[in-house]
Structures are given as C-alpha cells and as structure tokens.
Amino acid sequence: MRLDTRAWQYGDPSGAPVILVHGFRGDHHGLEGLAEALVARLPGVRAIVPDLPGFGETPAVPGRAHDLPLFAEWLRGFAAAVAPDGFAVLGHSFGSLVVSAALASGLPASRTVLVNPISAPALEGPQAALTRLAIGYYRAAELLPEPAARGLLGHPLIVRVMSEVMAKTGDRELRSWIHGQHAAYFSSFADASTLLQAFRASVSHTVSEFAPSLTGPTLLIAGERDDITPLVKQLELQRRIPGARLRIIPGTGHLVHYEAVADAAACTAEFLATASIAGATVGEDAA
C-alpha cells in the first residue's frame, strides 16, 4: 500500500522511535500531550504520531474498505518507512486494535503499549445501551446522501454528548478543554463512508482476538471507570497475553490520554526505560 501519511514527530529526531496510534474519529492531536510528556521523560526517544488513513490530514485509501486488515497493513508499511531499524508502538482505543492486528500480521515492534485497549465486544460494556444507540446512529447515517450523512455524523450536539459520556474528570477546566478537543478534531474524517467502515471495524473486533500473537513485552494501561471496556475484561486480557503488565489509573475512564497524561506517560516511560529500541537503550530522566 502506498499512501501519503501525515505524521508529527516529538523529541530527539535521532532518538529511538516510538510510534503512537490514535483512536477512532480522532487524529494526532489526541496523542499529542502523551507524546510530549513521554519524550520529556525519555529524552532518548522520538515519538511519531501519524493520522490514520481517512482521518485528520491523511487521505482515505482509494478503492479499499477501511477495515481492520487495511489499517494493520497501513501500520506495517508506515513503520517500515519511518523506523526501519526498529521501534516500540503504542495504541489507544481503536488504535489498540490496529496495533494488535498489525502485530498478528507481522509488525516487528520491540515493545507494545495498549492504552484503554478494546478488550470486550461492543455490546458487553457498562454502557451497552449507549453503544446500541451509537450503532443505530451510524447505521442511520449510512442511509443518507454524503452531505446529509456528514452533517449528522459531525453534528456539534452529538459530538458533545459523546464527549460528556466519555469524560470522567470532575475538573471543570479540564473537562471544558476535552470538549473543545472533541469539537475541533472529532469530525476530521475524509468522508462518511470511510468513517462508517472504520466504525464497523471498531465494534467488530477486540484485542483478545489477537492475544496469542502478542508475544513481545506488553503493557496495558486501563482507566478504572472505562465505559467501553470494564476492568474485569482488562484483567482477562492481561491473563491471555504472556507476561503482560496491567496498570490501572484510578478515577479515569476511556480518555486516559486526556485525563491522566502524566500517569500514562510515567507508566509508559517506566516500561520503555532500559529497553532496546532500534538498537538504542533508553533510560528514564530522573527529573
């Protein structure tokens, strides 16, 4: 696959690469804070955050269904292009599915971090009723012409409701900032068809499907109050991945990358510290 992928880089341009893969409907902005916090803790690391195909500034792939195999194929090709000598990889939410599918199909990551991994079927989470509403919403959009579908999918009120449901912080300023992020970047998809295909991929798979293939060092980071995947399912996933570590961040939900950036960066830095990435050993900054 040849695709003009847009990506943003943080930290030392010659540092050991860590590729961060964002979640559904987002773009690189969602992981920008985590990337910046990570390179601050690990000065020897270069964080690379691409926009997924069909999201942000990366175009959709012409003539292809945007299903999980396509995203996995894209990630393998992107990693080979930007980090041919080796890399670690991090995926958040839908990004955890993309990373896991890519690992199962040959992605040679040295270490893997999955933040808020999708570890349970879509209709089994604490908010199963809301998930059913979301499925109905996307199916309704699929029946509409492109302009009307885009208007429905990007409607500010619906985006705000999604944001309100996912945000768990009681900090009013942080909560307002999260809503602003979603308002600005949650509808930067190429077209309604691409978004709908990606949505089907997001609710049709779990990381657990790929657990037998996650044989390298793996860190799972979960929010205690995640409405998408309950903690019991994260514990089950940890048991299915040989040697996997699980860090649970109290008081947060599915937006660990917004609500607990410092904690997620600290967990990730500790996991990557002293690891060999692209032939280089990185160590955590004591400061």
Phi, psi and chi 1 to 4 in degrees:
 res  aa     phi    psi   chi1   chi2   chi3   chi4
   1 MET       -  129.5  177.3 -165.3  -53.4      -
   2 ARG  -112.3  122.6  -62.5 -172.5   63.8  179.8
   3 LEU  -148.7  135.0 -176.6   66.4      -      -
   4 ASP   -78.3   85.0 -178.9   19.1      -      -
   5 THR   -81.0  130.8  -61.5      -      -      -
   6 ARG   -90.3  134.1  -69.8  -61.6  -51.0  -83.7
   7 ALA  -143.9  153.1      -      -      -      -
   8 TRP  -119.9  142.0  -75.5 -104.3      -      -
   9 GLN  -119.7  139.6 -177.5  172.1  -76.2      -
  10 TYR  -130.5  142.2  -52.7   82.1      -      -
  11 GLY    93.1 -161.9      -      -      -      -
  12 ASP   -66.7  117.4 -177.7   -4.4      -      -
  13 PRO   -57.4  -23.1  -22.7   33.8      -      -
  14 SER  -102.3    8.6   62.0      -      -      -
  15 GLY   -75.2  171.5      -      -      -      -
  16 ALA   -67.9  128.0      -      -      -      -
  17 PRO   -75.7  136.9  -10.1   25.7      -      -
  18 VAL  -127.4  119.1  179.6      -      -      -
  19 ILE   -95.1  126.7  -60.6  171.5      -      -
  20 LEU  -110.3  127.5  -72.9   72.3      -      -
  21 VAL  -113.5  119.7 -176.6      -      -      -
  22 HIS   -78.0  174.7   67.3   76.7      -      -
  23 GLY   -93.0 -174.7      -      -      -      -
  24 PHE   -63.9  134.8  176.9   66.3      -      -
  25 ARG    72.2   -6.6  -73.9 -162.9   66.4  152.8
  26 GLY   -91.9 -169.4      -      -      -      -
  27 ASP  -146.8 -164.5   62.8   13.0      -      -
  28 HIS   -61.1  -23.7   70.7  -80.3      -      -
  29 HIS   -59.2  -31.9  -71.9   94.3      -      -
  30 GLY   -62.2  -30.4      -      -      -      -
  31 LEU  -108.1    7.9  -66.9  179.2      -      -
  32 GLU   -61.9  -46.2 -174.3  172.2   48.5      -
  33 GLY   -62.2  -41.3      -      -      -      -
  34 LEU   -66.5  -40.4 -178.2   53.6      -      -
  35 ALA   -62.2  -45.0      -      -      -      -
  36 GLU   -65.3  -41.4  -68.3  175.2  -19.1      -
  37 ALA   -67.5  -35.2      -      -      -      -
  38 LEU   -67.7  -46.1 -178.3   59.4      -      -
  39 VAL   -71.2  -23.6  -60.5      -      -      -
  40 ALA   -68.0  -34.8      -      -      -      -
  41 ARG   -82.2  -30.9  -76.0 -176.3  169.0  -88.9
  42 LEU  -123.5   84.6  -66.8  175.7      -      -
  43 PRO   -59.6  -20.8  -23.1   34.0      -      -
  44 GLY   -86.5   12.4      -      -      -      -
  45 VAL  -112.0  145.2  154.5      -      -      -
  46 ARG  -115.2  111.6  169.5  169.4   54.7  113.3
  47 ALA   -88.9  129.5      -      -      -      -
  48 ILE  -120.8  120.8  -54.3  166.0      -      -
  49 VAL  -121.8  102.7 -170.3      -      -      -
  50 PRO   -88.1  158.7   32.6  -34.1      -      -
  51 ASP   -84.1  131.7  -76.5  -14.8      -      -
  52 LEU   -62.2  154.7  -74.8  167.4      -      -
  53 PRO   -55.5  127.0  -26.7   35.6      -      -
  54 GLY    88.1    5.2      -      -      -      -
  55 PHE  -133.8  151.1  -65.5   90.7      -      -
  56 GLY    59.5 -128.1      -      -      -      -
  57 GLU  -101.4    5.4  -63.8 -174.4   29.3      -
  58 THR   -93.6  126.0  -62.1      -      -      -
  59 PRO   -69.6  163.1   26.9  -34.9      -      -
  60 ALA   -69.4  159.6      -      -      -      -
  61 VAL   -86.1  117.2 -178.5      -      -      -
  62 PRO   -61.2  135.1  -20.0   31.7      -      -
  63 GLY    71.7   12.2      -      -      -      -
  64 ARG  -123.3  143.9  -65.6  -77.1  -59.0  -86.1
  65 ALA   -74.6  134.6      -      -      -      -
  66 HIS   -88.4   69.8  -73.4   67.9      -      -
  67 ASP  -101.1 -179.9   52.0   16.5      -      -
  68 LEU   -64.4  -39.7 -160.3   53.6      -      -
  69 PRO   -57.7  -36.8  -29.0   37.9      -      -
  70 LEU   -65.7  -46.1  175.1  134.8      -      -
  71 PHE   -63.1  -37.4  -73.4  109.7      -      -
  72 ALA   -65.5  -42.9      -      -      -      -
  73 GLU   -62.0  -43.1  179.1 -174.2  -13.5      -
  74 TRP   -59.5  -45.4  160.7   80.1      -      -
  75 LEU   -64.7  -39.3 -179.4   55.3      -      -
  76 ARG   -60.8  -44.0  -65.3 -164.0  -50.3  -88.0
  77 GLY   -68.0  -41.3      -      -      -      -
  78 PHE   -63.5  -45.6  176.0   77.1      -      -
  79 ALA   -62.6  -41.1      -      -      -      -
  80 ALA   -63.0  -31.8      -      -      -      -
  81 ALA   -78.6  -40.8      -      -      -      -
  82 VAL   -96.0  -18.9  -59.4      -      -      -
  83 ALA  -143.6   63.4      -      -      -      -
  84 PRO   -66.6  -18.3   24.4  -34.6      -      -
  85 ASP   -96.3    3.2  -63.3  -36.7      -      -
  86 GLY   126.0  157.3      -      -      -      -
  87 PHE  -169.1  161.0   56.8   92.0      -      -
  88 ALA  -102.9  162.6      -      -      -      -
  89 VAL  -138.4  144.0   65.1      -      -      -
  90 LEU  -130.6  136.2  178.0  149.8      -      -
  91 GLY  -131.1  135.3      -      -      -      -
  92 HIS  -107.8  130.3  170.8 -103.7      -      -
  93 SER    55.2 -116.9 -171.7      -      -      -
  94 PHE   -57.0  -32.1  179.0   61.6      -      -
  95 GLY   -60.3  -28.4      -      -      -      -
  96 SER   -67.4  -33.2   73.8      -      -      -
  97 LEU   -70.2  -43.6  -68.2  175.4      -      -
  98 VAL   -60.7  -46.2  174.3      -      -      -
  99 VAL   -63.2  -45.8  166.5      -      -      -
 100 SER   -64.5  -42.6  -61.4      -      -      -
 101 ALA   -64.7  -37.7      -      -      -      -
 102 ALA   -67.2  -41.3      -      -      -      -
 103 LEU   -62.1  -40.4  -71.1  167.5      -      -
 104 ALA   -66.5  -22.4      -      -      -      -
 105 SER  -108.3   18.8   55.2      -      -      -
 106 GLY   113.5    4.6      -      -      -      -
 107 LEU   -63.6  121.9 -176.8   73.0      -      -
 108 PRO   -91.8   55.1   34.3  -34.6      -      -
 109 ALA   -73.4  142.2      -      -      -      -
 110 SER   -77.8  -35.0   60.5      -      -      -
 111 ARG  -145.9  151.4  -68.4 -159.8  166.7 -158.3
 112 THR  -129.3  132.8  -59.2      -      -      -
 113 VAL  -121.8  126.3 -179.8      -      -      -
 114 LEU  -117.7  116.1  -57.0  178.9      -      -
 115 VAL  -102.2  127.2 -177.9      -      -      -
 116 ASN    48.4   53.4  -64.7  117.6      -      -
 117 PRO   -62.9  145.3   22.6  -33.2      -      -
 118 ILE   -80.2   98.1  -54.4  -60.6      -      -
 119 SER  -112.0    3.3  -53.9      -      -      -
 120 ALA  -139.5  150.3      -      -      -      -
 121 PRO   -56.0  149.5  -25.7   34.6      -      -
 122 ALA   -55.9  -32.5      -      -      -      -
 123 LEU   -94.2   14.2  -65.7  175.9      -      -
 124 GLU  -113.3    0.4  -67.9 -175.8    9.9      -
 125 GLY   -79.3  174.8      -      -      -      -
 126 PRO   -60.6  -24.5  -22.2   32.8      -      -
 127 GLN  -111.6   47.7  -63.1  -74.8   -2.5      -
 128 ALA   -59.2  -37.9      -      -      -      -
 129 ALA   -63.7  -42.1      -      -      -      -
 130 LEU   -67.2  -33.1  -73.4  175.3      -      -
 131 THR   -63.8  -41.4  -59.0      -      -      -
 132 ARG   -61.8  -39.1  -70.7 -171.6 -179.6   91.1
 133 LEU   -63.8  -40.9  -74.8  175.1      -      -
 134 ALA   -63.2  -42.1      -      -      -      -
 135 ILE   -61.3  -43.2  -69.5  172.9      -      -
 136 GLY   -63.1  -38.6      -      -      -      -
 137 TYR   -61.6  -47.3  160.0   68.3      -      -
 138 TYR   -69.4  -35.9  -77.1  104.1      -      -
 139 ARG   -66.5  -38.0  -74.8  178.2  175.6  169.4
 140 ALA   -62.9  -42.0      -      -      -      -
 141 ALA   -62.8  -32.5      -      -      -      -
 142 GLU   -65.0  -23.6 -165.4  168.9   15.8      -
 143 LEU   -85.7   -8.8  -59.7  174.5      -      -
 144 LEU   -95.8  156.0  -62.0  173.8      -      -
 145 PRO   -61.1  157.7  -17.8   29.1      -      -
 146 GLU   -51.3  -49.8  172.8   67.0   26.5      -
 147 PRO   -60.7  -43.4  -22.8   34.8      -      -
 148 ALA   -68.9  -38.6      -      -      -      -
 149 ALA   -63.2  -43.7      -      -      -      -
 150 ARG   -64.1  -39.0 -168.2  173.5 -171.3   94.9
 151 GLY   -63.2  -41.2      -      -      -      -
 152 LEU   -68.6  -46.3  175.7   62.3      -      -
 153 LEU   -66.1  -30.7  -68.3  168.6      -      -
 154 GLY  -104.6   14.9      -      -      -      -
 155 HIS   -60.4  127.3 -165.2  -74.1      -      -
 156 PRO   -56.3  -37.2  -24.7   34.1      -      -
 157 LEU   -66.0  -42.0  178.3   60.0      -      -
 158 ILE   -68.3  -41.2  -66.2  175.4      -      -
 159 VAL   -61.3  -39.4  171.0      -      -      -
 160 ARG   -66.5  -40.0  179.7   58.5  178.0  -95.1
 161 VAL   -61.6  -44.8  168.9      -      -      -
 162 MET   -57.7  -43.7  -67.7  179.4 -176.8      -
 163 SER   -65.4  -42.1 -172.4      -      -      -
 164 GLU   -62.4  -40.6  -70.1  -77.5    0.9      -
 165 VAL   -66.7  -41.4  168.8      -      -      -
 166 MET   -78.4  -32.9  -71.0 -170.2  -69.3      -
 167 ALA   -71.8  134.0      -      -      -      -
 168 LYS  -116.9  -14.8  -58.0  -57.7  178.3 -171.8
 169 THR   -64.1  144.7  179.4      -      -      -
 170 GLY   -94.0   -0.6      -      -      -      -
 171 ASP   -77.0  111.1 -176.5  -38.3      -      -
 172 ARG   -62.5  -38.5  -66.0 -179.6   63.1 -178.4
 173 GLU   -66.9  -44.9 -175.3  175.2  -13.8      -
 174 LEU   -65.1  -41.2  175.8   57.6      -      -
 175 ARG   -61.4  -42.6 -162.7  175.8 -177.1   92.9
 176 SER   -62.9  -40.6  176.9      -      -      -
 177 TRP   -63.2  -41.7  179.0   80.3      -      -
 178 ILE   -60.7  -45.1  -69.9  170.4      -      -
 179 HIS   -61.2  -37.4  -62.6  -28.4      -      -
 180 GLY   -65.1  -39.5      -      -      -      -
 181 GLN   -62.2  -45.7  -69.3  -69.5  -64.8      -
 182 HIS   -65.2  -40.4  -75.4  146.6      -      -
 183 ALA   -62.0  -37.4      -      -      -      -
 184 ALA   -79.7  -35.2      -      -      -      -
 185 TYR  -125.4   -3.4  -53.4  117.7      -      -
 186 PHE   -79.3   -8.1 -147.9   51.0      -      -
 187 SER  -123.5   26.9  -61.6      -      -      -
 188 SER   -92.7   51.7   58.9      -      -      -
 189 PHE   -98.0  157.2   48.5   88.0      -      -
 190 ALA   -66.3  -44.3      -      -      -      -
 191 ASP  -164.7  166.2   54.0   71.5      -      -
 192 ALA   -63.1  -38.5      -      -      -      -
 193 SER   -61.7  -45.7  177.6      -      -      -
 194 THR   -61.0  -44.0  -63.7      -      -      -
 195 LEU   -62.5  -42.6 -179.9   64.1      -      -
 196 LEU   -65.9  -38.7  -66.8  165.8      -      -
 197 GLN   -64.3  -42.8  -69.1  165.2   15.4      -
 198 ALA   -66.4  -36.4      -      -      -      -
 199 PHE   -62.0  -45.2  173.2   73.0      -      -
 200 ARG   -58.8  -40.2  -77.0 -165.5  -70.0  -89.8
 201 ALA   -63.0  -38.1      -      -      -      -
 202 SER   -70.0  -28.8   73.5      -      -      -
 203 VAL  -102.3    1.3  -62.0      -      -      -
 204 SER  -104.7   -3.8  -58.9      -      -      -
 205 HIS  -138.6  160.8  -61.0  -83.7      -      -
 206 THR  -135.1  158.4   69.8      -      -      -
 207 VAL   -61.7  -30.3  172.9      -      -      -
 208 SER   -56.9  -30.7  -60.0      -      -      -
 209 GLU   -58.4  -31.6  -64.4  173.0   35.2      -
 210 PHE  -103.0    1.9  -52.7  102.9      -      -
 211 ALA   -52.2  -42.3      -      -      -      -
 212 PRO   -60.6  -22.3  -24.6   35.9      -      -
 213 SER   -89.9   -8.8  -59.9      -      -      -
 214 LEU   -88.6   74.3  -55.2 -174.6      -      -
 215 THR   -92.8  -13.6   56.1      -      -      -
 216 GLY   -84.9  174.7      -      -      -      -
 217 PRO   -56.3  128.3  -24.0   34.7      -      -
 218 THR  -134.9  133.6  -57.8      -      -      -
 219 LEU  -117.3  129.5  171.4   65.5      -      -
 220 LEU  -107.4  131.8  -49.6  175.5      -      -
 221 ILE  -120.5  119.3  -59.2  176.3      -      -
 222 ALA  -124.0  145.9      -      -      -      -
 223 GLY   -86.6  135.6      -      -      -      -
 224 GLU   -58.0  -34.2  177.7 -167.8   19.8      -
 225 ARG  -110.1   30.3  -59.8  173.3   60.7 -165.9
 226 ASP   -64.7  121.2 -167.4  -16.6      -      -
 227 ASP   -81.2  -16.0  -69.4  -28.1      -      -
 228 ILE   -82.8  -44.7  -54.2  -61.8      -      -
 229 THR  -133.0  115.7  -59.7      -      -      -
 230 PRO   -68.6  157.7   23.3  -31.4      -      -
 231 LEU   -59.6  -34.4  -78.9 -178.4      -      -
 232 VAL   -59.9  -34.3   63.9      -      -      -
 233 LYS   -74.0  -32.1  -67.4  -63.3 -176.6 -179.6
 234 GLN   -68.1  -37.6  -56.1  -67.9   22.4      -
 235 LEU   -65.2  -39.3  -69.4  165.2      -      -
 236 GLU   -63.2  -41.9  -71.7  178.5   11.2      -
 237 LEU   -63.1  -43.2  177.4   62.7      -      -
 238 GLN   -57.1  -41.5 -179.9 -166.8   17.3      -
 239 ARG   -67.3  -25.5  -71.3 -167.4  -69.8  -91.1
 240 ARG   -84.9  -16.5  -64.3 -171.4   62.3 -178.7
 241 ILE  -103.4  115.8  -59.5  174.0      -      -
 242 PRO   -56.0  122.8  -23.2   33.4      -      -
 243 GLY    73.4    8.6      -      -      -      -
 244 ALA   -66.7  144.1      -      -      -      -
 245 ARG  -100.9  149.1  -52.4  178.2 -166.2  179.1
 246 LEU  -128.7  124.3  172.1   62.2      -      -
 247 ARG  -112.8  126.0  -66.5  -65.3 -174.7   89.9
 248 ILE  -106.5  126.2  -60.7  169.0      -      -
 249 ILE  -101.9  113.5  -59.5 -177.6      -      -
 250 PRO   -63.5  147.5  -17.6   31.1      -      -
 251 GLY    77.4   -4.2      -      -      -      -
 252 THR  -109.3  163.9   61.0      -      -      -
 253 GLY  -117.7 -123.9      -      -      -      -
 254 HIS   -85.4   -3.5 -160.5   66.4      -      -
 255 LEU  -109.4   45.3  -56.5 -178.8      -      -
 256 VAL   -53.6  -37.6  162.3      -      -      -
 257 HIS   -68.4  -13.4   62.5  -50.4      -      -
 258 TYR  -107.7  -43.4  -77.5  151.5      -      -
 259 GLU   -87.5  -21.6  -64.0 -175.6  -22.3      -
 260 ALA  -140.0   50.2      -      -      -      -
 261 VAL   -59.7  -46.3  171.7      -      -      -
 262 ALA   -62.7  -43.3      -      -      -      -
 263 ASP   -64.8  -45.2  -70.3  -23.2      -      -
 264 ALA   -64.2  -40.2      -      -      -      -
 265 ALA   -65.9  -39.7      -      -      -      -
 266 ALA   -64.3  -44.2      -      -      -      -
 267 CYS   -62.2  -44.0  -66.9      -      -      -
 268 THR   -67.5  -43.1  -58.3      -      -      -
 269 ALA   -62.9  -42.3      -      -      -      -
 270 GLU   -61.3  -39.6  179.3 -174.5    7.8      -
 271 PHE   -68.3  -38.3  177.2   66.4      -      -
 272 LEU   -84.7  -22.7  -64.1  178.8      -      -
 273 ALA   -58.8  137.2      -      -      -      -
 274 THR    69.7   -0.2   73.7      -      -      -
 275 ALA   -77.9  152.0      -      -      -      -
 276 SER   -93.2  113.6  178.1      -      -      -
 277 ILE  -121.9  122.7  -57.3  171.9      -      -
 278 ALA    53.3   38.2      -      -      -      -
 279 GLY    79.5    0.3      -      -      -      -
 280 ALA  -114.7  142.2      -      -      -      -
 281 THR   -98.6  128.9  -61.4      -      -      -
 282 VAL  -107.8  148.8  -62.3      -      -      -
 283 GLY  -132.2  147.3      -      -      -      -
 284 GLU   -73.9  138.0 -172.0  166.5    7.2      -
 285 ASP   -70.5  122.4 -173.6  -10.7      -      -
 286 ALA   -62.6  -22.4      -      -      -      -
 287 ALA   -73.1      -      -      -      -      -
